[in-house]
């Protein structure tokens, strides 16, 4: 009898379940806005990966519209179960089908965000790293994957620097604001060039929000420096110009260009590095058109930059007029190492003398930076370290260094590198006299 009753209850429950209204499937999100971590002028956001076991994993992603290649860490590729193959220089793997932006995770539950298809990507590039550095995709960054131009070009994109937000949407979804510029977009990889002018001559300059500094071709850089020897200039990549810690960065030349027209924007006092000829030739080949450099994020921090790929149009909506001191820093060039340490590659001069105390009791290239004012440096990002090394000119920083396994302290002053062009100084003096 009990068995019959149990069967009856099961049948009734099943019938009720069949008659119950089913939840309508949620429509796919057409757009998503996520917060930005602006680290060393680079846009870093949360990215969610769908793992083979059905779970999701949050990692950090770098929005890099100046690079068409998909890159990720060996750690991320392993999580995804990708088939990684390597030679003696690098590794690669077939890309995942998609990534998700805008998802939120509470405990073990993850709400769906906007799925970004990677169907058009042929491979994911993976750096050849030791097992201890498997999570390192980009030196000095927390990001384990990038979102390159070859993905972004299939969407509407808005990089809101003032409000620290990133929006991606299906084409035609976003309502862009601001002044516009027609863009030259490479149909194969999505790289963007903007018609520009320098000293009344027309050029193309790439738009690269993934770069922490702007670049000019070595030829044009040298031409401007020769024609205007009074423009602030220096040798050695410090502050935002210290991008990756490449061996040649201590020899990079920097120049503060007094005026530059980038599409509809008239930019002044813009810090730029020289793009060496070999690198420039490679860069121009990828662009697919004649170009003389790129405008990086350092020039656009006051703008909301809208990328309407479908209509080959870029929007610039100014959201702030604040001008942060970009080169009031300790005069180091640093290299982030795979083990999380930072090596000092070089020391910038100021007024013909080293800007940081040197040998025998001071800093030498090859020393490791351990702490700044007692704050540990290892396992930090480039942006975090440079935030410790910047300040008001004249301020002192206690640097803890390591050499041959021994730690020691050096006191160094924050210096003002790449001062304002003479015309700006004069105009400010005249303005202060009037007031």
C-alpha positions in Angstrom: 0.0 0.0 0.0 2.7 2.4 0.9 4.5 1.6 -2.3 1.4 2.4 -4.4 1.0 5.7 -2.5 4.6 6.6 -3.2 4.2 5.9 -6.9 1.1 8.1 -7.0 2.9 11.0 -5.3 5.8 10.7 -7.8 3.4 10.8 -10.8 1.5 13.8 -9.4 4.7 15.6 -8.7 5.9 14.9 -12.3 2.6 16.2 -13.7 2.8 19.4 -11.7 6.3 19.9 -12.8 5.3 19.5 -16.5 2.5 22.0 -16.1 4.7 24.6 -14.2 5.7 27.5 -16.4 9.4 27.3 -17.6 11.7 30.2 -17.0 12.3 32.0 -20.3 15.9 31.9 -21.4 17.8 35.1 -20.7 18.6 37.1 -23.8 22.4 37.5 -24.5 23.7 40.7 -23.2 24.3 43.3 -26.0 26.7 45.4 -23.9 28.5 45.4 -20.6 30.4 48.1 -18.6 33.1 47.0 -16.2 35.4 48.9 -13.9 39.0 49.7 -15.0 42.2 49.3 -13.0 44.5 51.9 -14.6 47.9 50.4 -13.9 50.9 52.2 -15.5 48.4 53.9 -17.9 47.2 50.4 -19.0 43.6 49.4 -18.9 43.1 46.2 -16.8 39.7 44.5 -16.3 38.3 41.3 -15.0 37.9 38.4 -17.5 36.0 35.1 -16.8 37.1 31.8 -18.4 34.8 28.8 -18.8 36.8 25.8 -17.6 36.4 22.2 -18.8 34.7 21.1 -15.6 31.9 23.6 -16.0 33.2 26.1 -13.5 34.5 29.6 -14.2 37.8 31.3 -13.3 38.3 35.0 -12.9 41.7 36.4 -14.2 42.8 39.8 -15.1 42.8 41.0 -18.7 44.6 43.8 -20.5 42.6 45.9 -23.1 45.2 46.3 -25.9 43.8 47.7 -29.1 47.4 48.4 -30.4 48.2 44.6 -30.7 46.3 42.2 -33.0 47.7 39.0 -31.3 45.9 37.1 -28.6 48.3 36.4 -25.7 47.8 34.6 -22.5 49.8 33.0 -19.6 50.7 29.3 -19.5 48.7 29.2 -16.3 45.5 30.4 -18.1 46.1 28.0 -21.0 46.5 25.1 -18.5 43.3 26.0 -16.7 41.4 26.0 -20.0 42.9 22.6 -20.9 44.4 24.0 -24.1 46.9 21.9 -26.1 50.1 24.0 -25.7 53.0 23.4 -28.0 56.5 25.1 -27.6 59.7 25.6 -29.4 62.9 27.1 -28.0 61.5 30.7 -28.1 57.8 30.7 -27.4 54.6 28.6 -27.0 51.2 28.7 -28.6 47.8 27.0 -28.3 44.4 27.0 -30.0 42.4 29.8 -28.5 39.3 29.2 -26.2 36.0 29.7 -28.0 35.1 32.7 -25.9 35.7 34.8 -22.8 33.1 36.5 -20.6 33.2 40.1 -19.4 31.0 41.6 -16.7 30.3 38.4 -14.8 30.0 38.5 -11.1 30.9 35.7 -8.7 29.4 35.1 -5.3 30.7 32.0 -3.6 30.5 29.2 -6.2 27.9 30.9 -8.3 28.7 33.1 -11.2 26.1 35.3 -13.0 26.4 35.5 -16.8 28.0 38.6 -18.3 28.6 39.3 -22.0 30.3 36.6 -24.0 33.1 37.8 -26.3 33.7 35.4 -29.2 37.3 34.4 -30.1 36.1 32.4 -33.1 38.2 34.5 -35.6 41.5 34.0 -33.6 43.8 31.4 -35.1 46.1 30.9 -32.1 46.9 32.2 -28.6 50.6 33.1 -28.1 52.0 32.0 -24.8 55.4 33.1 -23.4 58.0 30.5 -22.7 58.4 30.8 -18.9 59.6 28.6 -16.1 56.9 26.8 -14.1 57.4 29.3 -11.2 56.3 32.1 -13.6 53.5 30.3 -15.4 51.0 33.1 -14.5 53.2 35.8 -16.0 52.0 36.8 -19.5 53.3 40.4 -19.6 56.2 41.5 -17.4 55.2 43.8 -14.6 51.4 43.3 -15.1 48.7 41.4 -13.3 46.9 40.5 -16.5 47.1 36.9 -17.7 45.3 37.5 -21.1 44.9 40.5 -23.4 41.9 41.6 -25.4 43.6 42.6 -28.7 42.4 44.7 -31.7 41.5 41.5 -33.7 38.8 40.9 -31.1 37.7 44.5 -30.3 37.2 45.3 -34.0 34.0 43.2 -34.0 32.3 45.4 -31.3 31.6 49.0 -30.2 34.2 50.0 -27.6 34.4 52.8 -25.1 37.4 53.4 -22.9 36.4 55.9 -20.2 39.6 57.1 -18.6 38.2 59.8 -16.3 35.5 57.5 -14.8 37.7 54.4 -15.0 35.2 52.3 -17.0 35.3 50.0 -20.0 32.3 49.3 -22.2 32.0 46.8 -25.0 28.9 46.2 -27.0 27.4 44.7 -30.1 27.9 47.0 -33.2 25.4 49.9 -33.3 24.5 49.5 -29.6 26.5 52.4 -28.1 25.6 56.0 -28.4 29.0 57.7 -28.7 29.6 61.3 -27.7 32.4 63.9 -28.4 34.3 65.2 -31.3 35.0 62.7 -34.1 37.8 61.6 -36.4 37.6 59.3 -39.4 40.0 56.5 -38.8 42.1 54.3 -41.0 41.4 50.7 -39.8 43.3 47.7 -41.0 40.6 45.3 -42.1 42.7 42.3 -41.3 43.7 43.1 -37.7 41.8 46.2 -36.5 44.8 48.4 -35.9 43.8 52.1 -36.0 45.6 55.1 -37.6 44.4 58.7 -37.1 45.2 61.5 -39.5 47.5 63.9 -37.6 49.7 67.0 -38.0 53.0 68.0 -36.5 54.5 71.3 -37.5 51.9 71.7 -40.3 52.9 68.5 -41.9 50.4 65.6 -42.3 51.1 62.1 -40.9 49.3 59.1 -39.6 49.6 58.2 -35.9 48.3 55.0 -34.4 45.8 55.0 -31.6 47.0 52.6 -28.9 45.3 52.8 -25.5 47.4 49.7 -24.5 50.7 51.7 -24.5 51.7 53.6 -21.4 53.7 56.2 -23.5 53.5 57.7 -27.0 56.1 57.2 -29.7 57.5 59.0 -32.7 59.7 57.5 -35.4 63.4 58.0 -34.7 63.7 60.1 -37.9 60.9 62.6 -37.0 62.0 62.6 -33.3 65.6 63.6 -34.2 64.3 66.2 -36.7 62.1 67.9 -34.0 64.9 67.8 -31.5 67.4 69.3 -33.9 65.0 72.1 -35.0 63.9 72.9 -31.4 66.9 72.2 -29.1 65.1 74.1 -26.2 62.3 71.4 -26.0 62.7 69.4 -22.8 64.4 66.1 -23.6 66.4 63.4 -21.8 67.8 59.9 -22.2 66.6 56.9 -20.2 63.1 55.5 -19.8 61.7 56.6 -16.5 58.1 56.7 -15.2 55.5 55.8 -17.9 58.2 55.5 -20.5 59.6 52.5 -18.6 57.3 50.0 -20.3 58.7 46.5 -20.0 62.3 46.8 -18.8 63.9 46.0 -22.2 67.7 46.1 -22.3 67.6 49.1 -24.5 65.2 51.2 -22.4 68.0 53.0 -20.5 69.1 54.4 -23.9 65.7 55.5 -25.0 65.4 59.2 -25.8 62.4 61.2 -24.6 61.1 64.5 -25.8 58.2 66.8 -24.7 56.5 67.9 -28.0 55.0 71.3 -27.6 52.1 70.9 -30.1 50.5 68.0 -32.0 47.2 67.6 -33.7 45.7 64.1 -33.4 42.5 64.0 -35.5 40.3 66.7 -33.9 42.5 67.0 -30.8 45.1 69.7 -30.3 47.5 68.3 -27.7 50.3 70.2 -26.0 53.3 69.3 -23.9 53.1 65.7 -24.9 55.9 63.3 -23.7 57.0 61.0 -26.5 59.7 58.3 -26.9 61.7 57.6 -30.0 60.7 54.6 -32.0 63.9 53.0 -33.3 64.1 52.3 -37.0 63.9 48.5 -36.9 60.9 48.6 -34.5 59.2 51.3 -36.6 59.5 49.2 -39.8 57.9 46.2 -38.1 55.2 48.5 -36.6 54.4 50.1 -40.0 54.1 46.7 -41.7 51.5 45.6 -39.2 49.6 48.9 -39.5 49.4 48.4 -43.3 49.7 52.1 -44.0 52.4 54.8 -43.7 52.7 55.9 -40.1 55.2 57.8 -37.9 54.3 56.4 -34.5 51.5 56.0 -32.0 49.6 58.0 -29.4 49.5 56.1 -26.1 47.3 56.3 -23.1 49.4 59.0 -21.5 47.9 61.5 -24.0 44.3 60.4 -23.5 43.8 60.2 -19.7 41.3 63.0 -19.7 39.2 61.5 -22.4 36.4 59.0 -23.0 37.6 57.3 -26.2 34.9 55.6 -28.3 35.9 53.2 -31.1 33.2 52.7 -33.7 34.9 50.1 -35.8 31.8 49.5 -38.0 31.9 53.1 -39.2 35.7 53.7 -39.0 35.1 56.5 -36.6 36.8 57.4 -33.3 35.1 59.7 -30.7 36.9 61.8 -28.1 34.8 63.1 -25.3 36.7 65.2 -22.7 35.8 64.4 -19.1 38.6 66.1 -17.2 41.2 68.8 -17.5 43.4 67.6 -14.7 47.1 67.3 -15.7 49.0 64.9 -13.5 52.8 65.3 -13.2 53.9 62.4 -15.3 57.7 62.6 -14.8 58.2 63.7 -11.2 59.8 60.4 -10.2 63.0 58.7 -9.0 65.3 58.4 -12.0 65.4 54.7 -12.5 64.8 52.4 -15.4 63.5 49.1 -14.0 63.0 45.6 -15.3 60.3 43.3 -13.7 61.6 39.8 -13.4 59.8 36.5 -13.7 60.4 35.8 -10.0 58.6 39.1 -9.0 61.7 41.1 -8.3 62.6 44.4 -9.9 66.1 45.0 -11.3 67.6 48.4 -11.8 68.8 48.7 -15.4 69.9 52.2 -15.5 70.0 55.6 -13.8 68.9 58.8 -15.6 71.1 61.9 -15.5 69.8 65.3 -14.6 71.9 68.4 -15.3 74.7 66.2 -16.3 74.9 64.2 -13.1 73.3 60.9 -11.9 69.8 61.7 -10.5 70.3 58.9 -7.9 73.3 58.4 -5.6 75.7 56.1 -7.4 78.8 54.0 -6.6 80.6 53.3 -4.3 77.9 53.6 -1.7 74.8 54.2 -3.9 72.9 52.4 -6.7 74.4 50.3 -9.4 72.7 48.8 -12.5 72.0 45.2 -11.6 70.8 46.0 -8.0 67.4 44.7 -7.0 64.8 47.2 -5.6 63.5 45.6 -2.5 61.3 48.3 -0.9 60.4 52.0 -1.2 59.9 53.8 2.2 59.5 50.4 3.8 56.8 49.2 1.3 57.9 45.9 -0.3 58.3 45.9 -4.0 58.5 42.2 -5.1 55.4 40.8 -6.7 54.0 44.3 -7.5 53.1 45.6 -10.9 55.0 48.3 -12.7 52.2 50.8 -12.0 52.3 50.0 -8.3 56.1 50.4 -8.1 56.1 53.7 -10.0 53.4 55.0 -7.8 55.8 54.5 -4.9 58.7 56.2 -6.8 56.7 59.3 -7.8 56.1 62.4 -5.8 56.8 66.1 -5.4 60.3 67.2 -6.7 62.7 67.3 -3.8 60.9 64.7 -1.7 63.1 62.0 -0.4 62.5 58.3 -0.8 64.3 55.6 1.3 65.2 52.8 -1.2 66.0 49.4 0.1 68.3 47.6 -2.4 69.8 44.1 -2.6 73.2 43.3 -4.2 74.9 39.9 -4.0 72.4 38.8 -1.3 73.0 41.8 1.0 70.5 44.5 1.6 71.3 48.2 2.1 69.5 51.5 2.1 70.0 54.6 -0.1 68.2 57.9 0.1 67.2 59.4 -3.3 65.2 62.5 -4.3 62.2 62.8 -6.6 63.3 64.8 -9.7 61.3 66.7 -12.2 62.2 65.2 -15.6 61.0 66.6 -19.0 59.9 70.0 -17.8 57.4 72.1 -19.7 58.4 73.5 -23.1 59.7 77.1 -22.9 56.6 78.7 -24.5 54.3 77.2 -21.9 56.5 78.4 -19.1 56.6 81.9 -20.6 52.8 82.0 -21.0 52.3 80.9 -17.4 54.6 83.6 -16.1 52.8 86.3 -18.1 49.5 85.0 -16.8 50.7 85.1 -13.2 52.0 88.7 -13.7 48.5 89.8 -14.9 46.9 88.2 -11.9 
